[in-house]
């Protein structure tokens, strides 16, 4: 997962899947859109006007709960 913030556009993007995908965009609101790849895989979430929703969108607070770390073999 990768989270980016474009200060000029005031847009945050939460990328859930790496790689290139042909996506179908589903707008939940004027400010929130979901990007779906084939098979209805959720690729990412776009949030416009992020500074209205997050205190510091350039440094979002992230809480991981009940997540197991994936360790690469040595």
GISULSUL-V378661 format. One record per pair of residues at least 12 apart in sequence whose C-alpha atoms are under 10 Angstrom apart, sorted by the first residue. I is the first residue (numbers start at 1). GAP is how many residues later the second one is. Records with the same first field share a line. If there is no record, write none. Layout:
BEGIN
I->GAP ; GAP
END
This chain:
BEGIN
1->13 ; 14 ; 15 ; 16 ; 17 ; 42 ; 43
2->12 ; 13 ; 14 ; 15 ; 16 ; 42
3->12 ; 13 ; 41 ; 42 ; 43 ; 54 ; 55 ; 56 ; 57 ; 59
4->42 ; 53 ; 54 ; 55 ; 56
5->41 ; 42 ; 43 ; 45 ; 46 ; 52 ; 53 ; 54 ; 55
6->42 ; 44 ; 51 ; 52
7->42 ; 43 ; 44 ; 50 ; 51
9->39 ; 40 ; 41
10->37 ; 38 ; 39 ; 40 ; 41 ; 42 ; 47 ; 48
11->20 ; 21 ; 35 ; 36 ; 37 ; 38 ; 39 ; 40 ; 46 ; 47
12->20 ; 33 ; 34 ; 35 ; 36 ; 37 ; 38 ; 39 ; 42 ; 45 ; 46 ; 48
13->19 ; 20 ; 21 ; 31 ; 32 ; 33 ; 34 ; 35 ; 37
14->20 ; 29 ; 30 ; 31 ; 32 ; 33
15->20 ; 27 ; 28 ; 29 ; 30 ; 31
16->19 ; 25 ; 26 ; 27 ; 28 ; 29
17->20 ; 24 ; 25 ; 26 ; 27
18->25 ; 26
19->24
20->17 ; 23
21->14 ; 15 ; 16 ; 17 ; 20 ; 22
22->13 ; 14 ; 15 ; 16 ; 21
23->12 ; 13 ; 14 ; 15 ; 17 ; 18 ; 19 ; 20 ; 21
24->12 ; 13 ; 14 ; 16 ; 18 ; 19
25->12 ; 19 ; 20 ; 21
26->19
27->18 ; 19
29->18 ; 19
30->17 ; 18 ; 19
31->15 ; 16 ; 17 ; 18 ; 19
32->13 ; 14 ; 15 ; 16 ; 17 ; 18
33->12 ; 13 ; 14 ; 15
34->12 ; 13
END
